[in-house]
Amino acid sequence: MNAPNKSGWKPAMNAEGEMMAVSATYTGNRALMLDEPLIFEIGGTDTTGVDLPDIDTPASSRLGNLARTAEIGLPGLSEPETVRHYTRLSRQNYAIDLGLFPLGSCTMKHNPRLNEKVARMPGFADVHPLAPLPTIQGALGVIYELAEWLKTLTGMPAVAMSPKAGAHGELCGILAIRAALEARGDARKVVLCPESAHGTNPATAAFAGYEVEDIPATPEGRVDLAALTARLRPDVAAVMITNPNTCGLFERDFRKIADAVHAAGAFVYCDGANFNAIVGRVRPGDLGVDAMHINLHKTFSTPHGGGGPGSGPVVFSQALAPFAPLPFVERTEDGFMLVEEENLADHHRHSFGRMTAFHGQMGMFTRALTYMLSHGADGLKQVSEDAVLNANYILRSLEDVLHAPFADSGPCMHEALFGDRGFAEGMSTLDLAKGMIDEGFHPMTMYFPLVVHGAMLVEPTETESKAALDQFIGALRSVAKRAIAGDESLKSAPHFAPRRRLDETLAARKPVLAWNSPPQA
Ligand SMILES: *Cc1c(COP(=O)(O)O)cnc(C)c1O
């Protein structure tokens, strides 16, 4: 027998067994409040969802000693039961297709359905990385064409397409820098990372074996140029700068920084994950960048989240281009070819090696190129302008209730940054974030960047309408006022979610990742 379905939401109760009051006026969607058990708890392992005929021949006679002797232990559910289970679970997820996704530094933007249509075309979806080159000329053509777009948009002469995400691209760039330094017999030890850099920057440098040194931020949230130039000694291999930075600001001194770094014989790595704020307006090549990754899965749509998929091509300056990883696609008289170790010497390169087994993320390439071709160069410029406009609309609409630490540093780029100053004693950014779940929104990025106390980083993206922005602003304004007023019900939020507040420390330190059957009686 199947266990009874345990679906059904239970409201938060106080010690007296009364439903907890929630004082705000709700402005957003309601979260879906299904409590779905594990599939093992719904379907017993002793039942089956399908009727199979009895077999005449015992399995062992055909399978020999490969026949399974123990129970497989899978729950026996019918097709509708299975479909309903996963559909219910999917409804507990918040998704960009359900509503605005304000995560700053993540660029969760709408993925046009045209991208999906093209990515599913058999000629792209069904190619195998080991297919003979003459049979995959179209796929190589996509990679080549996309690479040309990326070089043009960034003003950089070379690009490595194979890195599979932003952080992977950072590693690729740092490895190319190391190869270039070693090639001139000048191995250096230190990578400088400003405080306004993304956390992956120092992590990448450390992973590649460099000592990481912090460069402070100015009170207006930008790299301290004087502190940086003072630190440029001959042991510095590179400076890694996120631009626009994690405070949502454009690094106005970038050109001066790059000149100083080059004068000291070091390289400039730019974290370009936030490129969506400046596409069509600024070419990183003009700013003196030597290597920069581009998050196709942020800047050029393509869905991401939950660990993948991603794609992080890295553009290179002339100085680093010879060290770019293999393979890369080149155009020949009769089509496209892959440059690999065997034919590398003919191309006058000294590649540092490779980042992946094959050419990169084909599914992301087709989506990104579709996005570029459907928008055109002018369309892409408008995308970034609208993203910046939307973020500034949020910043200016909320700065009267939420502390906006860099509101005087000029317009923000694609994301608006707030802090927790002004909240009632005992109220935190976490409480506000949980309150946003009750409003039907995914919370914004919190406690990042570290330079702002109780930071909240909001990135609406260009794909939200004014009506959607106003609804989000209304919800955030209402929850912020509760945090300022010290509304106790916020401390126990979320009230309208499948789960109450989780013990995050326990979840991080002792995650229970597998289901074990209860001990037999
Ligand atoms: C997202 C992001 C990264 C990391 O990219 P992944 O694809 O998640 O590895 C690095 N830097 C910045 C500024 C980012 O926003």
The ligand as an SDF file (V2000), in Angstrom:
LIG
                    3D

 15 15  0  0  0  0  0  0  0  0999 V2000
   28.5330   35.1130  -11.4260 C   0  0  0  0  0  0  0  0  0  0  0  0
   29.7930   35.8090  -11.2370 C   0  0  0  0  0  0  0  0  0  0  0  0
   31.0100   35.1130  -11.2380 C   0  0  0  0  0  0  0  0  0  0  0  0
   31.0930   33.6020  -11.3110 C   0  0  0  0  0  0  0  0  0  0  0  0
   30.4850   33.0550  -12.4300 O   0  0  0  0  0  0  0  0  0  0  0  0
   30.0450   31.5150  -12.4310 P   0  0  0  0  0  0  0  0  0  0  0  0
   29.5350   31.2790  -13.8110 O   0  0  0  0  0  0  0  0  0  0  0  0
   28.9820   31.3900  -11.3890 O   0  0  0  0  0  0  0  0  0  0  0  0
   31.2350   30.6890  -12.0980 O   0  0  0  0  0  0  0  0  0  0  0  0
   32.1740   35.8380  -11.1220 C   0  0  0  0  0  0  0  0  0  0  0  0
   32.1480   37.1690  -10.9830 N   0  0  0  0  0  0  0  0  0  0  0  0
   30.9900   37.8750  -10.9750 C   0  0  0  0  0  0  0  0  0  0  0  0
   31.0410   39.3830  -10.8460 C   0  0  0  0  0  0  0  0  0  0  0  0
   29.7830   37.2280  -11.0950 C   0  0  0  0  0  0  0  0  0  0  0  0
   28.6490   37.9270  -11.0850 O   0  0  0  0  0  0  0  0  0  0  0  0
  1  2  1  0
  2  3  1  0
  2 14  2  0
  3  4  1  0
  3 10  2  0
  4  5  1  0
  5  6  1  0
  6  7  2  0
  6  8  1  0
  6  9  1  0
 10 11  1  0
 11 12  2  0
 12 13  1  0
 12 14  1  0
 14 15  1  0
M  END
$$$$
